Amino acid sequence: MSLTVELKRQAAQTEYNAELIHCPARHLLEAISSKWVTLVMLALAEGPLRHSELRKRIPGASQKMLTSTLRSLERDGIVSRCITVSVPVRTDYELTPVGHSLLSVVHDMKEWAEANMDDVAHARLEHDRRASISGDRR
């Protein structure tokens, strides 16, 4: 009995386990968990943007980091790049359907970070205070 490509893909998905070092899902999880990926996706949530517009919306992102992040997201099918022939050439980036499906997770992470930042800041201060008292300088 021959499985179609789609059935083979579905069967392989049930075998993905991000806890295993060589699992493709683990590598994808690593790629999409970067702060730059999160910030790019949040910026693109409202619609297509040019590279220069993204840089304005994401303070601190260097041109090199933003370009690298966009290339990675495009390779993973999360962002698409649309080139319009003009003078100068216009390049817009937007979320793909796969990117939009990830957006709710990104929004949830952003909301969690904003809602829990005070508790995390307090925990960090306490940890650092205890470490300085005990001499633990990890």
Secondary structure by P-SEA (a helix, b strand, c coil): ccccaaaaaaaaaaaccccccccaaaaaaaaaccaaaaaaaaaaccccccaaaaaaacccccaaaaaaaaaaaaaaccbbbbbbbcccbbbbbbbcaaaaaaaaaaaaaaaaaaacaaaaaaaaaaaaaaaaaacccc
